[in-house]
């Protein structure tokens, strides 16, 4: 899915964060099978398949990288393959740690760029 934009819906006393997304097609079955379920190649749907979903449904951030696979006698078509963003959860934890260290007035940077409290 591709995120178009985020919206905060206000209903009476409740605010609901939602996101407008555009879905990609299902993965190309032959490529998925040939690659032992490692190459998830999809077609971009654009405005054909738009949905509003709850922001909390987002479970991961991925990249959809363009490529033109040649499958048998077919002409190459514009597709996108999925690449997970490894380390995203670690970077989030590091950001929290940096914020905690940054708030402390007693923290300094020691040798080898290590934090000293």
N, C-alpha and C positions, 0 to 999 in steps of 0.2 A: 504494500500500500504506500501511497505517497501522501504526505500531509500537505493540504492546501493552506489551512489556517485554523487557529484556535478561537473559540468563542466561549464567553461566559454567559450562560442563560440564567436570567433571574425570573423565578417563579414564586410569587408571594414572598415568603421569607427564606426561600432556598435558592442558592446559586449552584448551578450545575456546569462544570467545565466540560465542554465537548470539543471535538476536532472534526473538521471536514476532510475526508480522505478519498483518494481515488485508488481503486483496487487494480492490481495486475491480473493477468489471466492465470489459470492454473499452470503449473510447470509442464513443459513439454515432456510427455511420458517416455518417449524413446530415449531422449538425452538423459533423463533422470535414471532410467534403467541401465543404459550403457555405462553411465558414470558411477554405478553402484550407489545411487542416491546422493551424490555429492554436487552435481551441477543442476541447480534449480534455475532453469531458463524460462522466462515468461515474456509475454507481450504486454506493452503498456496500453491501458484502456482509455486513458485521458478522462474526458468528461462523460464517457459512456456509463461509468459505474461509480457514482458518487454516493457516499454514506456519511452520516454524522454518527460518531461513536463517543462513548464516555472516555475521557482522557485516561482514566485508570485502566482501560483495557490495553493500553500500549505496554508491551512486555519487553521490547528490545528495539534498538536502533540498528538498522542495516543499511548497506549501500546497494543500489541496483546499478550495475555497471553495464553499459551498452556493449553489445557484440552482435555479429552476424554469423550464426552457425550455418554450416552447409550440411544438410541432412538428406542423404541420398540424392536423387535427381532433382530435388526442389531447388528453386532459386533462394539465395540467402535472404533472410528477412531480418529487420531490425528487432532484436530481442534484448533482454536485460537479464543478467545473472546476479543472483543474490550473494552478497559477501557480508558475513557477520562482522560486527565491530568488536573484535576480541579486546578485552581489557577495559571496556566501558564501565563495568561495575567496579573495577579496581580504581579507575580514574575518579569515580564518584567518591570512593572511600578516601582517596588521597586528598581530594578537595576539602572534605570535611576535616581531615587531619590538619591541613594547612590553615583552615579557618580557626581551628582550636589553638594551634600554635601562634597564629597571628594575633589572636585576642590577648594572649598572655604578654604582659609588659616585661616579664622577666626572661622571656625566651630570647636567645641569641643564636647566631650561627657559629659553630665551632669548626675545627679543622675537618677537611674532607666534606664540607657542606652538610654537616650533621647538626641537628637541632640540640641545643643545650638549654635545659630548663633550670 
